[in-house]
Amino acid sequence: MLETEVTYTLEFGGKLYIIEHVLARVCRETGEQALLPRSSSASRR
């Protein structure tokens, strides 16, 4: 897993939010993303 910044999209209340520069771990083989806890809680504010 590679720790890097990604762009995260979130649909909430019928609106689409695009959040850039979110820290995540990304699998080099599959591209699967796992947001780091610090980043995911900050995006909910």
C-alpha positions in Angstrom: 0.0 0.0 0.0 1.2 3.4 -1.0 0.3 6.5 1.2 -0.6 9.4 -1.0 -3.2 12.1 -1.6 -6.3 11.3 -3.6 -9.5 13.1 -4.7 -12.6 11.9 -2.9 -16.2 12.3 -4.0 -19.1 12.2 -1.7 -22.8 12.5 -2.4 -24.9 13.9 0.4 -28.3 15.5 0.4 -28.6 15.2 -3.3 -25.4 17.2 -3.9 -22.0 16.0 -5.1 -19.0 17.1 -3.2 -15.4 16.8 -4.5 -12.7 16.8 -1.9 -9.1 17.1 -3.1 -5.8 16.3 -1.3 -7.2 13.6 1.0 -4.6 11.3 2.6 -5.2 7.6 1.7 -3.5 4.3 1.3 -3.7 3.0 -2.2 -3.1 -0.6 -3.3 -0.5 -0.6 -6.1 -2.1 -3.7 -7.7 -5.8 -2.9 -7.6 -6.0 0.9 -7.0 -8.3 0.3 -4.1 -8.3 3.3 -1.7 -8.5 3.3 2.1 -8.9 6.8 3.6 -6.9 7.5 6.6 -9.0 8.1 9.8 -7.7 11.7 10.3 -8.7 12.6 6.7 -12.1 11.0 6.6 -13.3 12.7 9.9 -12.0 16.1 8.7 -14.0 15.9 5.5 -17.3 15.4 7.4 -17.0 18.9 9.1 
